[in-house]
Amino acid sequence: MADPEIAALRAVIASRTRATEIAQMRKDIDARGLNFGLASDVTVEPVSANGVRAEWTATPRADASRAILYLHGGGYVIGSLDSHRHVVSEAGRAAGCRTLAIDYRMAPEHPFPAAVEDSIAAYRFLLDSGIAAKNIAIAGDSAGGGLVVGAILAIRDAGLALPGCAWCISPWGDMEALGQSFTDRAATDPTVQAPTIRFMAETYLAGADPRHPHAAPHYGDLRGLPPMLIQVGACETLLDDSIQLARAAGIADVIVNLQIWPEMIHVWHLYHPVLAAGKRAIASGGSFVRSTLQGA
């Protein structure tokens, strides 16, 4: 049966005026996120995570000994703490732990590998605060979803203990937009199209190798990485990015759970206040984090 909520949401997205300049795009995504607001029991604590602007969010039953490091989406060009706070806080609630979201540096002002470097700095901050690596989950959506795995590879390269698990929401990792889903899902995806992906990739990479594993992690050696949950909508042009990542992880003997959600669009979790499927997806991701970290 068709989901009437996603149909209504599609109509809202279709009615939006789409900015073409980065400054306005940033204002628009932040305004949409702030418009959803926060639950009354969420606490927010700004912090500097080894020089990276960040904030803790927590709900009353959060276990302070465990944490999610959250990396927001936006093509490495837009997005912020403001745009994602409403979903970050609920991810922490579902997982039963605090969440540290970071405002990593973005392109074009700070191209690759600035976002990776900031993610490692924030991870070190969590370790230095006394949280064991096995009790840390790294989660993110879209560009942040790809950054989750790119950052874990960089964490491994730096000789640090790996986190307990990874939660990738609609991850973007194909910097060249080569997936067949960019063609066969183009008509069903109301938010992400190949020209935008190529623009953001060029802006972020600024001449760097589009197949560098820290930017396109499915080209990396994923052996030894922690258990991974990948959630993607069946209507996404980025569907093949998730399939490629799951394949690379599986070949490397990583425990990987690929969830393809019928009818869902890019990062449908963001719309959880008006979309029950968004709530269910967050609950599923939180359950994965909770069970994986408890079993570590």
N, C-alpha and C positions, 0 to 999 in steps of 0.2 A: 504493500500500500504506500502511495506517495505521502511524503511528509509535508503537511501544509505549512509548517513553520519555516522550513527551508525555502519553500516556494515564496512565502511572504518576504523572507529576507532577501531573496534574489531580486525581488521587485524594488526593495529599498536600495540595494547596491546599484541596480541599473539606473536609478534616478539621480545618483550622485553626480555632481560636477567634478570632473577629473582635472586636477591641476597638472601642469607640465613642468613647472619650475620646482626645484628641490626644496627651497625655503617654504613654499606654500604647501607642498606635499607633507613636509614635516609638521606644519601647523595643523593640517587636516587630520592626520592619523592620531596626533595627540588629543585633539578635540574630541574625536570619536571615542577614544579610550576613556577620557575623563568623563564623558557624558554617561557612561555606564555606572560610575560611582563604585563605592566599596560597601561591603557588609559592615554593619555597625560594630561588630566585635573584632575587626581587623585593626591591628596596631602597625604603625609605620615608623621606622627609625632610620633616618639618613645616616650614612657612614662612609668613610673613605677606606676602600679596600686596597691597601698598598698604592694609594694615589689614584685609584679609579673611583669615580663617583658611583655610589651604590646605595641600596637601602634594604634593610631587613623588613619583611612583613611576617606577621604571625597571627594565629588565632588562638583562643584560650587553651586548647589541648595540645599545642605544639610541643614536641619533644625537642628540647634545646640541645640534645646530644647528637641530633641528626639535622641535615640541611640539604636543601636543593639550591644549587647555583643555577640561576635562570638567565638565559641569553636570548634577548628579544629578537624578533624578526624585523624585516623592513629592507631587505636587499642590501644590507650594510650601508645604506644611504639615508634611510629614514627610520623612525621608531625611537622609543625612549622609555624611561621609567613610567612616564605619564601614560603612554599609549597602551602599556601592558599590565599596569598595576592590578587591574581588576581580575585578570586571568592568573597572574602570578600568585596573588593571595589565595585564590581558590585552589590552585595546584598544591600549595603548601597545606591547606586545610585537608584536602583529600589524602595527602601523603602523611599527615600527622606530624609535620615538622615545620621548622622555620624556613623561609626562602630568602636568599640573597640575590636580588636582581641587580645587574650592573648596567651602567650607561657607558658601554665601551665606545671608544673613538670610532667615528664613521668617515666614510669617503664622501666627497672628494678631498676633504680637508686632511684626512688621515687614512690613506689606502692600506691594503694588505701589506704586512701582517698585523697592523695595529690592533684589530679586534681580537686576534689570537693572543697577542701579547697581553692585552688587558684581561682576557679570560684566565690566563695562567697566573697573573698577578692576583686576581680575586681568589683563585683556587688556593694559592699560597696563603692568602689572608685567612681563609677558612681553616687550613691546617695549623697556622700559627695561633689561631684562636682556641685550639685544643680539640677540634672536631676531627676524629679519625677519618682517614681517606675512605675506609670501607663504609662509613656512615654518611658519605656525601653522594648525592645524585646530581648529575648535570643534565639540565633540561633546556629546551629551547624550541622555537618555532620558525619555520621558513628559513631565512638565512641563518637565524640562530639555531635551527635544528641541524643544519649542516655544520655549523660552528661547534656544536656539541662534540661531534666526532673528530673534527679537525683539531679542536682544543685538547681532546684526550690524547690524540696522537702526539701533539706538542708536549703535553704533560709527560708522556712516556719518554719522549726524546730528551726531556730535561732531567730525567732520572728520578722523577717523583713517583710516589705510590699512586696507583690509579684509583679513581672513584669507584663506588660500589655498583653504580649502574648508570645508564644513559637513557633519556626519554626524548625522542625526536618527533616533533609535531610538524607534519607537512614539510619535511626537510628539503632544502635546496642545496644541491651539491654539484650539479652539472653546469659548470660555468660556460659551456659552449651551447647549451640548449639543444642537445643532440637527440633527446628522447623522442620516441614515436608519439608519446602522449602530448607533446607540444602541438602535434597536428591533429590527432584523433580525439583529443579532449578540448580542443580550442573552443568549440561551440558550446561546451557545457561549463566552462570555467569563467565566472563573471569578474574575476579580479586579476589573474596573472596570464600574460601572453608573452610569447617568445621575444618580441621586440623590446619589451620592458626588461625582461631577464637579461638580454644581451647588453642593454644600456647599463644596467646596474652592475653586471659583471665587469664590463670595461671600466666603469668608474671605480669600482673597488680594486680591481687587479692593477690598474695603472701600468700595464705592460708586463706584469708578473705572469708566470706560467699558469695557464688555466687548468692544468692538471696537477698542480702542486697538491699533495695530500692534505695539507692544512687548509686548503680552499675547496678541494674536490676530493673528499675523503674516500670515496669508493675506489680511487686509484691507489690508495695507500695499503700498507700491510696491516691488517686489522687483527692479526693473531695476538691473543692474550688480552684483548679488550674485554671490559665487563659486560654483563648481560644488557641487552638493548631492546627497548620498545620503540617501534616506529608506527605512528598513526598517520594515515593519509586518507583523503576523501576520494571516492571513485570518480568524481567529476573534475579532478585537478589536472592541469597541464603538467604539474610536477609529480604526477603519479609514478612515472618511470624513474624519477630520482630516488624515490623510496624503494622501488623494486631493485634498482641497481645497488643501493646501499645494503639492503637486506641480503642480496646475493653475495656481495663482497664479504659481509659479515659471516654468512653461513659457510662459505668456502673456507674462511679462516677459522672455522670451528668456534665461533662466538655464538652464545645463546642469543637468538634474536626472535622477537615476536613481531611480525608484520600484520597490522590491522588495516584493512581497506574498508572504510565505512561507506555504505551505499548512500548515494545522493549528496554526500557532503562536499563542501567547497573548501577552498584553501583556509587553513587554520580556523575551522568552524568553532573551535574552543573560545575564540575571542567573543563570540556572540552568545555565550552561555546565558546571559540574563534574559534572552528572548528565544533561545533555542535549546530545547530539552536534550537534543543529541549532543550539544556542546557540554552540558552538565554531565551526561553519561560518559563522554570521552574523557573529561577531566577526572571523573571518579575512577575510570579504568586505569588511567595513567597513575593516579595517586595510589591505587591498590598495588600496581606493579612496583612502584617505588617502595611502598611500605613493606610488602612481602619480601622484596629482594634485599633491602637493607637489614631487615630483621633476621634474615637467614644468613647474613654475611658472617 
